[in-house]
């Protein structure tokens, strides 16, 4: 199994060439990324008919919307004139951020195009774990021996960017399927990022007594007075 994973990792590196748009910084809000695949790749979500497997070529990835624990990712053709897929993703974490785009793939039987697992934008620890339709998720879980996020949703649509498609992805239930075929809660597979908490000022609990602080200030005052007396005697 370790050897197979190493081969997959090397294949993934050979498969993917990544380039960034000249306006990458300006487009950081939507994570715009230009990706070139040298071989076919299976994509998640709701697709243009016939684009469940992307042919080798160049594509543009963007975050369309982030609502709570759900991310909507869109995959465009190279000149961004057509949305080929709209995918649902949940946040997932890398232990160490990379300085370049990272795409993870799931292990597949020999002869089948690799399936995208997660997309990480450069410099970010939290990425986007893709959700697959139930039937495909079960196949991927069995092939990779790992749980896969699943949902009930149509695999193809003439307009995957339509508001009705996006709304469906935002409300459809998400679970994970194990290699055995058993369904489990999605939290088993993906843990959401912690909430950001801002602390304006630290305060003592109302039940805390100020007496220890008063005692400490008194000791400091006595020590200061003693030092002044010693200095005064030396001057005399």
Buried (B, 14 or more C-beta within 10 A) or exposed (E): EEEEEEEBEEEBEEBBEBEBEEEBEEBEEBBBBBBBBEEBBBBBBBBBEEBBEBEEEEBBBBBBBBEEBBBBBBBBBEEBEBBBBBBBBBBBBBEEBBEEBBBBBBBBEEEEBBBBBBBBBBEBBBBBBBBBBBEBBBBBBBBBEBBBBBBEBEBBBEEBBBEEBBEBBEEEEBBBBBBEEEBEEBEEBBEBEEEEEEEEEEEEEEEEEEEEEEEEEEEEEEEEEEEEEEEEEEEE
